[in-house]
Amino acid sequence: GSASFFKSEEKDYLRSINVAALLEIRVIVNGEHWGTLGVDDIYHEREWTSMEVDVIKVAAGVLGAAIERQLNDDALKHELMERKRAEMALRFSEEKFSKAFHTTPMLMTIENQEGRFIDANKAFLDTFGLEREAVIGYGASELGIFQNAEDMYSLRREYQEKSVLKDFEIGFRRKSGEGGIALLSSEKFYVDADVYILTSALDITDRKRAEGERERLIADLKVKNAEAETIRETTAIVTST
C-alpha cells in the first residue's frame, strides 16, 4: 500500500475516501484468511518503512493467535457443553429405563453373553422368591426356575438358531412350588463392545388355565350334544315302531 504501489486511478479512489496511503496485513486464523489489520495515512502519500511493516506483521500475528485461541476456547466450551448435554440425556435415559425396568409387573432380566444375570427386576425376584444377591452372577439353570430341563434346552436351541426370542412359551415354577406358563421374549443390545441380553416374561398362566377350561367346556358340550342327539334318534325309532 505504498504510494508508488498504486496506479493513478487507484490513488484518486483512495483520496476520495480520504486515504493517501495504506498498509494492510492479512490476519491468519487456523491456517485460513480471517481478515486484515491495517493503518492509513490520511495526509501524505508515502512509503512504509520496514519497521512499520514489521510492527503491523507482529500485531497481525498476535491478533490472529488471540482469535485462534478464543475460537479454540469457544469450541472447547461448546464441546464440553455438548458432552454434558449428551451425558445428561444418557443419564435421563438410563434412569427412565431403570424405573421402567424395576417397576413393571412383567418379569425382566439382563444377562451377559455367558448367560449369567447382571440384573433382575422386582417382579422376577418376587415371583421366584429370590433375593437379588442369589440371582446376580448366576444362570437361569442354576436357579431352578424352569419346570423341566427340556424346556430350558428348547429355549437355548431357539435362541442359538435365531439370536432372538419372540413369545416363546415355557413352563416355570413359582416360589410356592406352583407351576406356571410364561411367554419369553429376548433381544441383544450392546454397550461399547459388550453384548447383553434383555429378557421379558409375560405370565400367561391364568390365560392358559382359562383356555383349558373353555376347551373342556366345549368338549363337555359336544359330548352332551352327542348324547342328546342319540336320545332323540332312539326316541324317534321307538315312536315310529
N, C-alpha and C positions, 0 to 999 in steps of 0.2 A: 504493500500500500504506500510505497514511497512516491513522491511527486513524479519522479521520472518514469514510474511504472505505468501510469495511466495515459491513455490517449486523450486528445484534447476534448472530444465529446464526453468522455468519462469524467474529466475534470469539471466540465461545465455542469454535469449532473450533480457531482459532489458539491460544487459551490451552491447549487440550487437547494440543497438540503443542509447548507451551512457546514460543510466539511471540506477542509483544504487538504488534509492528508489523513490516512487511517492505517492502523496496524491491528490485524486480527490474527489470532492463533486458534486452531481447532482444539476443542476440548474432547478428549477421547475417554469414553467410559466403557469398561469391559470389552475393549478392543473395537468399539464402534463409535462413529461420529455422533456426538451428543449435541454439540452446538459450538459457538465461538466465544472467545473472550477478546475484547479489543479496546483500543483507545483511539481517540480522534484528536486532530489538531484543527481547530475551527478558525485559526487566524492565518497560518502560513503553510504554503506548500513546502515540504521538507523531506529530507532523507532521514530515516530512523537509524540511530546508532546501534551497533551490535549489542551494547549493554542494555539498551531499551528493549531490543528484541529478546535478549536472554531473560530479562526480568518478566516480560509477558509470557514467555515459554514456561518459566518456573511457576508463575501464577496459574497458568492454564493446567499445568501438571498437578499442582496442589489442589486446584478446584476439581479436576477430573477424579483424583484419588478420593477426595472428600465425598463427591457424589457417588462414586462407586461403593465406598464404604457405607454410605447411607442407604443405597439401594440394596446392598447385601444385608444390612441390618434389617431393613424392611422385609426383605424376602425371608430372612430367618424368622422374624416375628410372625410373618404370615404362615410360614411352615409350622411353627410351634403352635399357632392358633388352630390351624387345620388339624394338626396331630391331636391337640387337646380336644377339639370338637369330635374327631373320629373316636378317640378314647371314651369320651362321654357317651357317644352314640352306641359304642360297643358295650359299655358298662350298662347302659339302659336296656339294650337288647338282652344282655346276659341276665339282668335282674328280672326282666319281663319273662324270659324263658324259664328262669329258676322258679318264679312264683307260679307260673302255669304248670310247670313240671311237678311241683310238690303239692299243689292244691287240687289238681284234677282227680276225680274219682276213678279215672282209668288207671290201671296198673302200668307203671312206666319204669324202665331201667335204661342205664347206659353201660355198655360193655366195651372193653378194649378189644384189640384184634385177636387176643388169645382167648376171648370168650369169658373173661373174668369181669365181674361187676365193679364199676368205679362209682356208681351212684344208683339209688333206688328211691322211689317216692313213697310217701306215707301210705297210699292205698296199697302198694305192693307189700310193704312191711306189715301192715295191719292184717291183710288177707292171709299171710302165711305165718303170722305171729312171730316175726323175726325182729331182732334188734339190728340196727344199722351196722354195728361192728361185726355181726355174724354174717353179713352179706358182702360187704366191700372186700374185694380181693378173692372172692370165691366164684366158682362157676355154677350155673343152674343145676347141673347134675349132682354137684356136691351138696346142694341144699335139700334135695329130695322133694322138690315141688311138683314133679310130674307124677301122674298116676302110674305110668309104667314106662320101662326103658325103651320100648319100641316106638312110643310117641316121640321121645327125645331123639332117637336115631332118625326117624322120619323127618323131623324138623331140621336136623342138621343136613340131611341129604337135600332137602328142598332149598335150603339157603345156599349150600355149596353150588347147586346147579344154576340157581337164578340170581344169587347175590342180593336177593331182596325177598321179603315175605309179605304177602298181602292176604289178610283174613285167613290165616292158616288155623284150622280147628284142632285143638289139642286139649287133653284132659289134664286137670291139675288137682292138687289136694290141699284143702284149706288147713288152717292150724287146728281146727276141731277134728280133723280126720275125714271130714265130709268131702266127697269128690265134687268137682265142678268142671265146666267146659268153657274155654275161652277162645276168642279169635285173636291170633297174634299177627302183628304187622311190624316188620323190622326194616331199617334202611341205614346205609352207611353215611357217615359225614366225616369231614376232615378238619383237623386243627393242625395247621402247618403241615408236617409230613406224616402225622399220626392219624391212624384210621380208628374210628369208633362206630359203635352200632347202637342206634336208638330203637328200643322196642316198646311197643304199647300193646296192652292186652285188654280186650273188652270181655267182661264176664257175661256169657250168654246162657248161663245155667238155667235161669228161670225161663228164658225163651225156649230152650230145648225141652225143658220139662213141659211147658205149655203145648209145644208142638207134639210131643209124645202123647200127652193127654188128648189132644184133638184127634190124633191118628187113632188112638184107642177107642174114642167115642165113635169115630166114623166106622171103624171096624165092627164095633158092637151094633151100630145102627144097621150095617149091611147084614149082619147075622140075623138081627131081629126082622128086617125086611124079608130076608130069605125064608125065615120061619113063618112069617105071616103069609107069604106067597104060597108056601107049602100047605098051610092050613086052608087057604082059600081054594086051592086046587083040590084038596081032599074033600072039602065041603061040597064043591061043585059036582064031584064024581058021585058022592053019596046021594046028593039031591037028585041027580039025573037018574040014578039007579032006582 
